[in-house]
Amino acid sequence: MRALLQRVSRARVSVGGAVRGAIGPGLVVLLGAGAGDAPRDADWLAGKVAGLRIFADGEKQMNLSLLDTGGGALVVPQFTLFGDARRGRRPDFTGAARPETAEPLFERFCAALAERGVAAVERGVFRAHMEVELVNDGPVTIWIETPAPGAAA
């Protein structure tokens, strides 16, 4: 699985003009599932996201996690994170998981964040055209991928 994290002061996602999820300070998580990803990948990635120390402490050092700050997470499904544009001019998305596999992994990731204690887990809408608005704080943007099978985590 792949996640692009953006530390935000606020964010929201809308579908058809209706707000479907919104958070104050926290993380926007653009989340993609790849072919071959499994529930253990969603669990590992949720633990990494919840505990990643990318929020400022009292001395303005990145020493606090989402759990430490009580911030929310706005998780947006995004298969395009698996777009391969190395050849030609149109990205190839064959590395992305099929929707029937990706959606349960998306839901598992969101549930795992909540189980780990993330204060608010808001969601984008799977297989919908969404408008995502955010105010990137920093800016801080981090890319995370699950380890390859058999690799040390």
Beta strands, then each sheet from edge to edge (+ up, - down):
strand 1: 2-15
strand 2: 18-23
strand 3: 26-32
strand 4: 55-56
strand 5: 62-64
strand 6: 72-77
strand 7: 120-123
strand 8: 131-145
sheet 1: 2+ 1- 3+ 6+ 7+
sheet 2: 2+ 1- 8+
sheet 3: 4+ 5-
end
